[in-house]
Structure formats: C-alpha cells, structure tokens
Amino acid sequence: MTRKRRRLFAVLLGLGMLAVATTLVLLALSSNDSLAFFISPSELKTEKGPDGRRLRLGGLVQQSSVVRSADGKTVRFRVTDGNNAVAVTYTGLLPDLFREGQGVVVEGKLGADGALDADTVLAKHDEKYMPREVVDALKKSGHWQEGAAGGPAQETAR
C-alpha cells in the first residue's frame, strides 16, 4: 500500500468515526427522556409546556399546600414562583429538607390536567444553589430577599 492510499484510508476512517459519533449524539438528544426543559410556574401558565416531554420545574413549595395521602407514599403540593403555582403529585420518599416555603426543583411529565407528575424531587438546603431561572422568576415576583435573615441569598460573614 502506498503512502497516499494509507493517508486516504486514515482520513476516511476518521470521517467514518466522526459520522458514527455525531449520529449517536443526535439520537441521544432526540430521545424524549434524555432532556428536561427547565421552566418556572409563570412560564408554564403563560406558555404551553412541552407535550409529552420531561420538564424541570423550580420554585418554592407553597405554604399550606402539602397534602399526604392515606398510604403515606403519595404527596401533593404546589410549586410557586410568587405569581403562579403549579400542582405537583409525587409518589416516593421526599428529601429530608423538603418543607413548605423551601426551594425545590421537581422533574417529571405534565399531565392532561396541568399538574406535574413528578418522579424526582430535589429540596434545596441553601438558595444560593438555586438555578438562575428560578432566582430570576422570584426576583420578578418580589419574593427574593437579598441577604435577609433566612432569605434565599443570605451570605455568611467570614
């Protein structure tokens, strides 16, 4: 095999591997279960949520909204950004830090009734780890208290 043919073979092999890698990435991204769109309750109310696709909803657990079922496994609550609230149904064990007024991020699929059927609930112990979209929504609604005692963005003096 001549040097020119070896070089051509190497280039064609590299292009083939690049095509296979691109195809795998595009297939993974097109799957409905691999991506979760982040959305706030206000955005969900004003815009139609993605049909049949997973979404990630963030905000605060609304006060007096947590209702536990008789079996103790299913919990219904509302996630709010101060302006709007979305009903959430979750079956499973909740994080220890889950409580009313606390920041949460829930992930699941939107039901036909507009409620989110969650399969993941993440409770936030400190709001400085809250996603930027949730912080922006809370600031718009006036529920963000910069540096207030127990508030979302409290900084500790060092």
Beta strands, then each sheet from edge to edge (+ up, - down):
strand 1: 37-39
strand 2: 54-61
strand 3: 67-68
strand 4: 74-80
strand 5: 85-91
strand 6: 103-110
strand 7: 116-123
sheet 1: 1+ 2+ 4- 3+
sheet 2: 1+ 2+ 6- 7+ 5+
end
